[in-house]
Amino acid sequence: MSPSDTSTSPNSMTPGKKLEGLVAAAITPMTPDGQINLSVIRQYVDYLVREQNVKNIFVNGTTGEGLSLSIQERKQLAEEWVRQGKDKLDHVIIHVGALSLPESQDLARHAAAIGASGIAVIAPFFFKPTNKDELVAFLQKVASEAPGVPFYYYHIPPLTGVKIRVEELLDGIREQIPTFQGVKFSDTDLLDLAQCINKNGSEQFAFLYGVDEQLLGALAVGVNGAVGSTYNYLGRKTKLMLQAFAKPDLALAQKYQFLIGEFLNFVIKLGFGVAQTKAVMTFVSGIPMGPPRPPLVNASEEFIAKAKAKLDSIVWPNSD
Ligand SMILES: CC(=O)N[C@@H]([C@@H](O)[C@H](O)[C@H](O)CO)[C@@H](O)CC(=O)C(=O)O
């Protein structure tokens, strides 16, 4: 499908609806020989909506191996997610960050043309911006290519090495980027996150947290939602945690967070990353996610057996 062929009008997912709640960080399904596998995305959308109660997706990010894909592959994936998400998902956010500014701009224009409900950009991480002004200038040059599309900054310093504080970045951001809508905050610095929310308000911008094992801490400082890999297969359980927090039933919310943490603590000790996420999603959902792209390597059979046994052993409160 070329952008001109699309049957999805721009921003047609749920126009104007604020991005909040859970957003699954999309895994990129691959065939056994390592090609992107668009054929299972329809099934993937239905699984998220029906089985995980998750209606927002973040495409081509870290979990989606976006930076390991070609521009053509990223466009094909974006188109398929928008096509399959139409009338089923509330938001399809496309990560368009790249090391090359023209490539990032091309992806932003493409996302706008196919009707994505938002775009996100990470900081370039080979030649890095050294201060807030350099980073904002880069983001602005991408955002301005999609002037009608909500823009999110994707803050993930453990992977980019760009540690510019978001609190600083947000100061005056709308004057430079009128479409600025929020931050996907994938860092453990809750002081920075809390200051962002305190100064800007979670009504003005959306703050989506990205460290799933400590989401409850981020909820306490006022995030609007979360983007993460585990919402692919623990979305329903995490939603119950959000509900308990909102009620408020803090003890119940803690129980969910502790159990999610117990699983993640276990797999992190075994070695946990995108390849292992693909394996876990495959055995939980039954949808083949395939291998990761090199340099990542497949999860071992031992990891899969142990992770499955651990997940099966967890007794969830109010199991539905
Ligand atoms: C470094 C990393 O991959 N972080 C994940 C988390 O969801 C992470 O897998 C989870 O907290 C388990 O550690 C997300 O923040 C990444 C993400 O949202 C994305 O794929 O764009």
The ligand as a Gaussian input file, in Angstrom:
#p B3LYP/6-31G(d) Opt

LIG

0 1
 C       14.581000      -0.836000      27.378000
 C       13.224000      -1.364000      26.996000
 O       13.139000      -2.176000      26.120000
 N       12.200000      -0.869000      27.647000
 C       10.828000      -1.275000      27.367000
 C       10.153000      -1.773000      28.630000
 O        8.829000      -2.106000      28.340000
 C       10.876000      -3.000000      29.170000
 O       10.870000      -4.026000      28.213000
 C       10.220000      -3.489000      30.425000
 O       10.152000      -2.455000      31.375000
 C       10.973000      -4.689000      31.007000
 O       12.214000      -4.298000      31.509000
 C       10.050000      -0.105000      26.785000
 O       10.289000       1.084000      27.505000
 C       10.466000       0.069000      25.342000
 C        9.392000       0.592000      24.522000
 O        8.394000       1.068000      24.997000
 C        9.524000       0.497000      23.067000
 O        9.587000      -0.588000      22.565000
 O        9.599000       1.503000      22.413000

